[in-house]
Amino acid sequence: AKLYELKDKHVVWTAKFDEKYTDIFTLQDKITEKISERLTTELGVSSSALSYKQNTTSAEAYRAYSMGLSYWNMHDAKAFENAVVQFKKAIQLDPEFVMAYAYLADTYAHTGHMSSLMSEEKAHALGEEAAKKALKLDPNCAEAMAALALIYANRDKQTEAFELMKKSVEIKPNDAHSLHRISWMYANKGDIKKAVSEMRLAQKLDPQSAYLNQFMAEILLLDRQLDEAIPFIEKALEILRRV
């Protein structure tokens, strides 16, 4: 494990963990505990800032969810189809798995990619159903809010979408995908400077995402910053060539 100072890429802290694998949750707990102890004693970081919430106790459900996330991150039609299968499998294994519902909703929200499987209206309905299920289980699930916001935006419910997206970002301010979405919402409102600001943060949080680099360039083009946009397009192409 390494902790970097982002400004100059300087390594602030590093440690090695050698643990016997029994199950994924035990391993996560052990590593989290040790990292928390080291950062608290060496850097004075509050242990509460390092806490995380376990969303399932089923290792099989977690495995399916993780596979679904891998597909979801690819952001293309076939990958989204596979993501739906995996998130549904996770939910079948654990009907209380909040994040599986949230990302199932988010997958359905990408209606353009789902068009080969179902109509836009059906994808909206299924996505809204999954998002609301997640929010019923956890009213503060930022990912479910972001998914529902995208669905509402696609349905031309822009006011509701923007309010949900703002709340999602307030709950989880370092989520690159939510920042990317609210950036476009600001752009649609005509606030290009705010859109650029939010997209810059999104790209910094996930600099190896091809589509975030692409959208960073697009937002800069909207702001008529052609020269600055070009390196982000080049970065997106470079990442795609490596895939």
Backbone bond lengths (Angstrom), bond angles and torsions (degrees), N, CA, C in turn:
res aa  C-N    CA-C-N  psi(-1)  N-CA   C-N-CA  omega(-1)  CA-C   N-CA-C  phi
1 A - - - 1.460 - - 1.517 107.82 -
2 K 1.335 115.70 136.11 1.464 120.03 179.49 1.525 109.42 -132.66
3 L 1.313 115.75 140.90 1.463 122.09 175.32 1.522 107.87 -114.01
4 Y 1.353 115.31 124.32 1.459 120.58 -177.34 1.523 111.39 -109.67
5 E 1.318 116.04 147.15 1.454 121.98 165.21 1.531 105.54 -85.51
6 L 1.353 116.35 113.35 1.463 120.46 -171.42 1.529 112.77 -63.11
7 K 1.323 116.25 -31.75 1.462 119.18 -173.59 1.528 112.33 -59.22
8 D 1.335 115.83 -43.36 1.467 118.36 -177.54 1.531 113.06 -124.99
9 K 1.340 116.95 12.10 1.472 123.19 179.11 1.536 112.44 62.42
10 H 1.314 117.38 20.18 1.464 121.92 -179.62 1.527 110.16 -74.99
11 V 1.354 116.74 133.86 1.462 120.88 177.30 1.521 108.67 -78.27
12 V 1.338 116.23 115.99 1.459 122.05 -178.34 1.522 110.87 -85.72
13 W 1.336 115.52 -35.83 1.465 120.19 -172.04 1.516 108.91 -157.16
14 T 1.342 115.84 144.01 1.456 119.61 177.83 1.525 109.50 -146.10
15 A 1.312 116.95 150.78 1.460 121.46 179.31 1.523 109.26 -157.16
16 K 1.338 115.30 154.82 1.458 121.12 177.27 1.524 108.58 -118.11
17 F 1.337 115.61 137.13 1.454 121.07 -179.40 1.521 109.35 -121.63
18 D 1.312 115.18 126.31 1.466 121.15 -179.43 1.526 107.21 -120.44
19 E 1.327 116.08 100.62 1.456 121.21 -175.14 1.525 110.60 -123.95
20 K 1.319 116.00 142.98 1.454 120.32 174.56 1.528 109.10 -74.38
21 Y 1.324 116.42 130.80 1.471 120.70 -177.85 1.529 109.96 -82.98
22 T 1.326 115.42 122.00 1.471 120.27 172.61 1.520 108.50 -113.39
23 D 1.321 116.76 -58.81 1.462 120.96 171.01 1.517 107.93 -146.69
24 I 1.312 116.36 161.83 1.466 121.93 -171.53 1.523 112.47 -60.12
25 F 1.337 117.26 -36.21 1.457 120.26 -176.11 1.528 112.03 -73.72
26 T 1.332 116.11 -40.12 1.459 119.49 175.98 1.522 110.29 -62.21
27 L 1.318 116.20 -41.99 1.463 121.24 179.29 1.528 110.69 -63.16
28 Q 1.335 117.09 -45.62 1.471 120.84 177.78 1.516 111.08 -58.61
29 D 1.335 115.95 -46.08 1.464 120.31 -178.37 1.524 111.54 -61.13
30 K 1.339 116.48 -44.42 1.463 120.37 -178.38 1.528 111.39 -63.79
31 I 1.330 115.76 -46.71 1.468 119.41 -177.86 1.529 110.27 -67.35
32 T 1.339 117.29 -42.70 1.463 120.74 178.83 1.522 111.07 -60.51
33 E 1.324 116.50 -42.78 1.461 121.07 179.69 1.523 111.17 -61.83
34 K 1.334 116.42 -43.92 1.465 119.92 -177.82 1.532 111.22 -69.60
35 I 1.328 116.87 -41.49 1.466 119.77 178.06 1.523 109.67 -63.47
36 S 1.323 116.20 -43.24 1.458 121.05 179.26 1.534 111.00 -58.83
37 E 1.327 115.85 -45.19 1.466 120.22 179.96 1.524 111.35 -62.07
38 R 1.340 116.22 -44.85 1.472 120.23 -177.18 1.525 111.37 -67.04
39 L 1.332 116.49 -44.68 1.461 119.10 -178.23 1.522 111.46 -68.58
40 T 1.322 116.40 -35.34 1.464 120.32 179.14 1.519 110.80 -65.32
41 T 1.328 117.08 -44.31 1.468 120.41 -176.74 1.531 112.32 -79.17
42 E 1.334 117.47 -38.03 1.464 119.80 -173.61 1.526 113.49 -89.03
43 L 1.333 116.75 -33.91 1.471 119.29 -175.67 1.517 113.75 -118.60
44 G 1.317 116.84 -4.10 1.458 119.56 178.51 1.515 113.99 71.97
45 V 1.340 116.80 24.09 1.465 120.73 178.19 1.524 108.72 -78.97
46 S 1.332 116.30 134.26 1.463 120.14 178.58 1.516 110.43 -64.41
47 S 1.347 116.58 133.08 1.462 119.66 -179.99 1.517 111.84 -64.46
48 S 1.337 117.76 -26.05 1.472 120.45 179.65 1.521 111.49 -66.87
49 A 1.329 116.44 -26.01 1.470 120.35 179.47 1.519 111.42 -73.07
50 L 1.335 117.23 -13.55 1.458 121.36 -176.63 1.523 112.63 -104.64
51 S 1.326 116.19 4.77 1.460 119.13 -176.83 1.520 110.83 -71.96
52 Y 1.324 116.74 155.03 1.457 121.18 174.93 1.522 108.27 -142.32
53 K 1.322 115.11 158.74 1.456 119.98 -176.73 1.521 109.21 -107.09
54 Q 1.317 115.77 124.97 1.460 120.42 177.31 1.525 108.65 -82.08
55 N 1.323 116.76 124.31 1.458 120.59 -173.15 1.520 113.89 -93.94
56 T 1.315 117.53 -12.07 1.457 120.55 179.82 1.522 109.74 -152.32
57 T 1.303 116.44 153.69 1.461 120.83 174.81 1.532 110.79 -106.82
58 S 1.325 116.24 2.58 1.463 121.45 -179.45 1.527 110.33 -95.99
59 A 1.319 116.23 115.47 1.466 120.15 179.47 1.528 111.37 -63.26
60 E 1.335 117.05 -36.37 1.468 120.73 179.54 1.528 110.77 -67.63
61 A 1.334 116.65 -40.73 1.470 120.57 177.88 1.525 110.06 -64.21
62 Y 1.323 115.75 -41.15 1.464 120.24 179.77 1.527 110.69 -64.87
63 R 1.326 116.25 -38.39 1.462 120.44 179.65 1.534 110.40 -64.56
64 A 1.323 116.40 -43.55 1.467 120.44 178.37 1.527 110.65 -64.29
65 Y 1.326 115.93 -42.41 1.468 121.01 178.12 1.531 111.06 -60.63
66 S 1.329 116.52 -45.17 1.463 120.93 179.47 1.528 111.41 -61.78
67 M 1.333 116.27 -40.15 1.455 120.17 176.83 1.529 110.43 -64.99
68 G 1.338 115.80 -40.43 1.460 120.23 176.57 1.515 112.12 -59.91
69 L 1.333 116.33 -41.83 1.469 120.13 178.24 1.523 111.64 -63.25
70 S 1.324 116.64 -38.43 1.472 120.43 178.30 1.522 110.65 -60.11
71 Y 1.336 116.06 -44.90 1.466 120.05 177.43 1.528 111.04 -66.68
72 W 1.331 116.47 -44.09 1.468 121.21 -178.46 1.525 111.21 -56.94
73 N 1.338 116.26 -39.22 1.459 121.01 -177.76 1.525 113.18 -67.29
74 M 1.334 117.41 -18.94 1.475 120.39 179.63 1.525 112.17 -72.96
75 H 1.324 116.56 -26.69 1.468 122.17 176.37 1.534 114.11 52.79
76 D 1.335 115.65 52.87 1.460 119.30 168.40 1.526 107.80 -140.52
77 A 1.328 116.10 169.19 1.459 121.08 -170.06 1.529 113.17 -58.37
78 K 1.326 117.31 -51.21 1.462 120.67 -177.68 1.522 111.10 -63.83
79 A 1.316 116.08 -40.64 1.463 119.68 179.98 1.525 111.05 -64.47
80 F 1.316 117.35 -40.27 1.467 120.02 178.01 1.529 111.11 -64.36
81 E 1.320 116.89 -37.14 1.472 119.76 176.28 1.530 110.37 -60.62
82 N 1.332 116.41 -44.83 1.463 120.70 178.75 1.526 111.57 -66.53
83 A 1.336 116.28 -34.92 1.463 120.49 178.58 1.527 110.64 -62.09
84 V 1.321 117.07 -42.30 1.467 121.15 178.71 1.528 110.08 -57.45
85 V 1.325 115.76 -45.81 1.472 120.46 -179.33 1.522 110.51 -58.95
86 Q 1.330 117.17 -45.37 1.461 121.15 -176.14 1.531 112.18 -71.41
87 F 1.320 117.94 -40.41 1.463 120.01 178.85 1.531 110.81 -66.70
88 K 1.336 116.61 -37.79 1.466 119.91 176.10 1.525 110.89 -64.45
89 K 1.321 116.12 -38.30 1.464 120.34 178.10 1.529 110.05 -63.71
90 A 1.328 116.59 -42.55 1.465 121.03 178.64 1.523 110.92 -61.10
91 I 1.321 116.84 -41.28 1.464 121.78 -179.93 1.521 110.89 -68.42
92 Q 1.324 116.32 -38.49 1.463 120.23 177.83 1.531 110.53 -62.39
93 L 1.336 116.06 -38.68 1.456 120.81 179.72 1.523 112.38 -75.52
94 D 1.324 116.61 -29.05 1.467 121.65 178.52 1.530 108.59 -145.60
95 P 1.332 118.17 94.33 1.471 122.93 -177.56 1.530 114.33 -63.94
96 E 1.340 117.85 -7.23 1.467 121.45 179.20 1.535 112.25 -105.39
97 F 1.320 117.16 12.94 1.467 122.40 -173.75 1.532 109.75 -79.54
98 V 1.327 115.34 94.86 1.468 122.04 -173.24 1.523 112.41 -56.78
99 M 1.336 117.35 -49.92 1.464 120.35 -173.91 1.520 112.12 -67.36
100 A 1.317 117.73 -29.71 1.471 119.68 176.92 1.522 109.96 -65.72
101 Y 1.341 117.18 -41.40 1.462 120.73 175.44 1.528 110.92 -63.33
102 A 1.337 115.96 -42.58 1.463 120.19 -177.04 1.522 111.67 -62.43
103 Y 1.333 116.95 -44.83 1.466 119.05 -178.18 1.531 112.47 -79.92
104 L 1.324 116.95 -23.52 1.469 118.46 170.08 1.523 108.96 -64.16
105 A 1.333 115.96 -44.31 1.464 120.70 177.07 1.523 110.84 -59.99
106 D 1.332 116.41 -43.16 1.460 120.39 -178.41 1.524 111.44 -65.25
107 T 1.318 116.23 -35.92 1.468 119.85 177.47 1.522 110.22 -64.62
108 Y 1.326 116.67 -45.87 1.465 120.10 177.53 1.524 111.58 -63.48
109 A 1.332 116.48 -28.59 1.465 119.97 -179.03 1.525 112.22 -65.01
110 H 1.339 116.80 -23.69 1.468 120.76 178.04 1.536 108.47 -82.94
111 T 1.315 115.55 67.52 1.464 121.52 -169.88 1.524 113.53 -61.38
112 G 1.336 116.82 -31.01 1.462 119.32 179.78 1.516 111.81 -62.42
113 H 1.328 116.12 -35.59 1.464 121.34 179.26 1.525 112.29 -79.13
114 M 1.341 116.75 -21.24 1.461 120.67 -176.38 1.524 112.43 -92.81
115 S 1.324 117.67 -0.53 1.460 121.87 -171.21 1.529 114.04 -61.72
116 S 1.337 117.18 -25.71 1.463 119.34 179.44 1.525 111.32 -74.88
117 L 1.333 116.89 -17.43 1.457 121.16 -177.92 1.520 113.49 -99.30
118 M 1.344 115.98 -34.41 1.467 119.41 -173.15 1.522 109.85 -160.84
119 S 1.308 115.35 169.19 1.457 119.99 178.10 1.527 110.09 -73.02
120 E 1.316 115.44 161.32 1.455 120.87 177.85 1.531 110.76 -60.69
121 E 1.328 115.99 -40.50 1.467 120.37 -179.30 1.531 111.42 -62.28
122 K 1.329 116.73 -41.83 1.462 120.07 -179.84 1.524 110.63 -67.34
123 A 1.337 116.73 -41.44 1.464 120.42 178.82 1.523 110.35 -62.29
124 H 1.347 116.42 -41.83 1.469 120.07 176.92 1.522 110.85 -59.28
125 A 1.323 115.94 -46.67 1.471 120.97 -176.87 1.521 111.41 -63.57
126 L 1.341 116.38 -45.55 1.466 120.22 179.72 1.527 111.63 -66.05
127 G 1.319 115.26 -38.46 1.464 119.83 178.50 1.516 111.94 -66.05
128 E 1.319 116.21 -43.95 1.469 120.01 179.01 1.529 110.48 -63.12
129 E 1.319 116.60 -41.10 1.464 121.13 178.83 1.533 111.07 -60.37
130 A 1.335 116.59 -46.14 1.475 120.88 -179.14 1.526 111.22 -67.11
131 A 1.332 117.38 -41.08 1.465 121.09 -179.70 1.523 110.84 -64.11
132 K 1.318 116.66 -42.98 1.462 119.97 -179.60 1.523 111.56 -69.07
133 K 1.332 116.95 -30.94 1.457 120.14 174.73 1.527 109.95 -64.80
134 A 1.316 116.61 -43.46 1.463 121.20 178.00 1.524 110.89 -61.68
135 L 1.336 116.42 -43.52 1.465 120.43 -178.49 1.522 112.05 -71.22
136 K 1.320 117.50 -25.87 1.454 120.21 174.31 1.531 110.22 -68.81
137 L 1.331 115.21 -38.85 1.463 120.39 178.26 1.526 111.58 -74.42
138 D 1.335 116.57 -35.38 1.469 121.93 179.59 1.532 108.71 -145.55
139 P 1.332 118.18 97.67 1.465 121.73 -177.38 1.527 114.54 -60.23
140 N 1.334 117.67 -15.92 1.464 121.15 179.97 1.528 112.92 -107.22
141 C 1.309 117.06 24.33 1.467 120.46 178.77 1.529 109.44 -75.14
142 A 1.314 116.20 102.84 1.470 121.37 -176.69 1.525 112.13 -62.49
143 E 1.337 116.46 -36.68 1.464 120.79 -178.54 1.532 111.51 -65.43
144 A 1.334 116.22 -38.56 1.461 120.01 178.09 1.525 110.45 -67.75
145 M 1.326 116.84 -38.89 1.465 120.99 176.83 1.528 110.97 -61.86
146 A 1.340 115.67 -42.51 1.464 120.30 -179.87 1.530 110.75 -64.37
147 A 1.330 116.35 -39.07 1.470 120.61 178.66 1.519 110.72 -65.67
148 L 1.336 116.14 -45.57 1.464 120.35 -179.72 1.528 110.86 -65.76
149 A 1.321 116.28 -35.68 1.467 120.41 177.25 1.527 110.71 -61.71
150 L 1.334 116.90 -41.65 1.463 120.46 179.54 1.524 110.87 -66.30
151 I 1.334 116.29 -39.35 1.465 120.34 177.50 1.525 110.29 -62.91
152 Y 1.337 116.66 -45.46 1.468 120.42 179.55 1.531 111.24 -64.16
153 A 1.326 116.26 -38.26 1.469 119.63 178.01 1.526 110.73 -62.98
154 N 1.336 116.49 -40.38 1.464 120.58 177.52 1.527 112.60 -67.60
155 R 1.333 115.76 -23.60 1.467 120.86 177.95 1.533 111.95 -91.67
156 D 1.322 116.05 6.95 1.464 122.78 -179.17 1.526 112.22 65.83
157 K 1.342 116.15 32.33 1.467 121.07 171.91 1.529 106.51 -102.71
158 Q 1.328 115.48 70.13 1.457 120.21 -168.46 1.524 113.22 -67.67
159 T 1.324 117.94 -37.54 1.467 120.45 -178.97 1.520 111.12 -64.70
160 E 1.353 115.73 -48.15 1.468 120.28 178.91 1.533 110.76 -62.54
161 A 1.337 115.61 -40.27 1.464 120.69 -179.37 1.522 111.11 -62.56
162 F 1.327 116.51 -45.58 1.463 120.46 -177.58 1.528 111.62 -65.16
163 E 1.333 117.22 -42.00 1.465 120.45 179.71 1.533 111.19 -64.20
164 L 1.326 117.15 -41.63 1.470 120.88 177.02 1.524 111.16 -63.97
165 M 1.340 115.55 -41.43 1.457 119.54 -178.15 1.520 111.20 -66.63
166 K 1.322 116.73 -39.39 1.461 120.52 177.00 1.526 111.13 -61.64
167 K 1.341 115.56 -43.20 1.464 119.64 179.80 1.527 110.69 -64.78
168 S 1.339 116.50 -39.80 1.458 121.07 178.31 1.526 110.95 -59.90
169 V 1.333 116.67 -44.54 1.467 121.44 -179.15 1.528 110.77 -68.73
170 E 1.331 117.45 -34.88 1.469 120.48 177.01 1.532 110.90 -63.01
171 I 1.335 116.20 -40.43 1.458 120.96 -179.33 1.520 111.12 -72.28
172 K 1.339 116.30 -39.95 1.466 121.15 -176.48 1.530 109.12 -132.71
173 P 1.339 117.06 78.22 1.470 121.13 -171.25 1.520 115.28 -69.88
174 N 1.334 118.24 -13.05 1.464 120.13 -178.75 1.516 112.92 -107.53
175 D 1.332 117.00 24.87 1.456 120.69 176.99 1.532 108.81 -90.61
176 A 1.321 116.03 112.30 1.467 120.76 -173.85 1.522 112.40 -61.83
177 H 1.336 116.83 -38.82 1.464 119.56 -176.03 1.528 111.63 -69.28
178 S 1.335 116.96 -37.89 1.466 120.36 177.44 1.524 110.67 -67.31
179 L 1.325 116.77 -39.81 1.465 120.37 177.94 1.523 111.24 -64.42
180 H 1.329 115.69 -37.86 1.466 120.44 176.30 1.528 110.52 -60.35
181 R 1.336 116.28 -43.10 1.470 119.79 -178.02 1.522 112.28 -69.14
182 I 1.341 115.89 -42.72 1.466 116.68 -179.25 1.522 110.61 -69.90
183 S 1.330 116.50 -26.59 1.462 119.98 174.84 1.527 110.57 -59.30
184 W 1.339 116.49 -46.01 1.459 119.60 179.36 1.523 111.68 -67.77
185 M 1.318 116.38 -31.61 1.466 118.93 177.09 1.526 110.92 -66.90
186 Y 1.339 116.22 -39.32 1.465 119.31 174.59 1.529 110.71 -64.44
187 A 1.320 116.26 -39.76 1.467 120.23 178.40 1.526 110.74 -61.59
188 N 1.334 116.56 -42.49 1.466 120.57 178.79 1.523 112.27 -65.03
189 K 1.336 115.91 -26.04 1.461 120.54 177.47 1.527 111.30 -82.59
190 G 1.344 116.87 -8.23 1.455 121.07 -179.61 1.518 114.32 93.39
191 D 1.337 117.42 2.86 1.461 121.52 -179.87 1.536 108.26 -94.13
192 I 1.329 116.14 77.12 1.459 121.65 -173.60 1.525 111.66 -68.07
193 K 1.322 117.61 -37.19 1.470 120.35 -179.83 1.522 110.80 -61.28
194 K 1.328 116.97 -43.63 1.463 120.53 178.00 1.523 110.44 -67.11
195 A 1.326 116.29 -37.47 1.467 120.86 177.94 1.525 110.75 -61.30
196 V 1.311 117.15 -44.24 1.470 121.49 178.47 1.522 110.37 -62.82
197 S 1.337 116.97 -43.38 1.456 121.91 -179.47 1.533 111.96 -60.03
198 E 1.340 116.43 -45.80 1.464 120.81 -179.31 1.531 111.16 -68.19
199 M 1.337 117.03 -38.13 1.460 120.29 -179.27 1.525 111.04 -70.53
200 R 1.318 117.35 -34.58 1.468 119.86 176.55 1.526 110.54 -60.53
201 L 1.328 115.82 -42.65 1.458 119.60 179.56 1.526 110.49 -65.97
202 A 1.335 116.76 -41.61 1.472 120.78 178.43 1.521 110.61 -59.12
203 Q 1.325 116.81 -45.77 1.464 120.74 -178.53 1.521 111.65 -66.44
204 K 1.316 117.85 -36.76 1.465 121.22 178.48 1.529 111.09 -67.13
205 L 1.339 116.05 -34.80 1.455 120.17 -179.53 1.530 112.28 -72.76
206 D 1.335 116.49 -27.51 1.468 120.31 179.86 1.523 109.54 -139.70
207 P 1.328 117.02 68.47 1.468 121.01 -172.61 1.523 114.59 -68.41
208 Q 1.339 118.23 -14.08 1.463 120.71 -179.54 1.532 112.65 -97.77
209 S 1.313 116.80 11.89 1.463 121.07 175.91 1.522 109.44 -87.60
210 A 1.329 115.91 119.64 1.469 119.79 -179.35 1.521 111.06 -62.21
211 Y 1.345 116.34 -43.71 1.457 116.98 -174.66 1.524 112.13 -73.91
212 L 1.342 119.17 -28.05 1.461 119.44 175.81 1.532 110.92 -70.89
213 N 1.322 116.75 -36.81 1.467 119.16 174.15 1.522 110.93 -65.09
214 Q 1.329 116.53 -39.27 1.464 120.88 177.48 1.529 110.89 -61.10
215 F 1.339 115.45 -47.24 1.462 118.53 -177.78 1.524 112.01 -72.45
216 M 1.328 117.64 -27.56 1.454 119.74 172.68 1.523 109.77 -60.18
217 A 1.329 115.33 -43.77 1.467 119.86 178.06 1.533 111.24 -63.37
218 E 1.336 116.87 -42.10 1.462 120.13 -178.36 1.524 112.01 -64.19
219 I 1.339 116.35 -40.91 1.471 119.53 178.26 1.526 110.48 -65.43
220 L 1.336 116.88 -39.78 1.464 120.20 177.84 1.521 111.21 -64.62
221 L 1.328 116.36 -35.48 1.465 119.44 176.61 1.525 111.16 -65.60
222 L 1.337 116.41 -37.84 1.467 119.85 175.80 1.522 110.75 -61.73
223 D 1.350 115.40 -31.39 1.467 120.47 179.00 1.525 111.50 -89.44
224 R 1.331 116.12 9.95 1.467 123.16 178.31 1.532 112.83 60.62
225 Q 1.329 116.10 34.43 1.468 121.26 176.57 1.535 108.70 -105.94
226 L 1.313 116.02 68.11 1.463 122.52 -173.77 1.523 112.39 -59.77
227 D 1.330 116.76 -49.09 1.463 120.17 -175.93 1.523 111.71 -62.46
228 E 1.317 116.92 -36.95 1.460 119.92 -179.49 1.524 111.61 -75.95
229 A 1.332 117.15 -25.45 1.459 121.13 -178.62 1.532 112.16 -72.17
230 I 1.327 117.15 -33.65 1.466 122.04 -173.25 1.540 113.13 -56.03
231 P 1.349 120.02 -46.51 1.478 119.12 -179.49 1.530 113.30 -60.41
232 F 1.328 117.76 -31.19 1.465 120.03 179.32 1.529 111.53 -72.59
233 I 1.333 116.58 -35.68 1.469 119.94 174.23 1.530 109.33 -64.53
234 E 1.325 116.49 -44.08 1.465 120.85 179.01 1.523 110.85 -62.05
235 K 1.329 116.75 -39.47 1.464 121.03 178.83 1.526 110.63 -64.67
236 A 1.335 117.09 -42.71 1.472 121.06 178.60 1.522 110.61 -60.67
237 L 1.334 117.07 -44.20 1.467 121.29 179.91 1.528 111.18 -65.17
238 E 1.332 115.66 -38.38 1.462 120.09 178.87 1.531 110.77 -62.76
239 I 1.334 116.66 -43.27 1.467 121.10 179.70 1.519 110.69 -64.63
240 L 1.331 116.66 -42.83 1.467 121.08 -179.58 1.527 111.48 -64.93
241 R 1.305 117.51 -34.36 1.468 120.65 178.56 1.528 110.83 -66.87
242 R 1.328 116.94 -28.71 1.462 120.81 -178.82 1.525 112.66 -79.45
243 V 1.342 116.29 -19.69 1.471 119.92 -175.48 1.527 110.48 -72.30
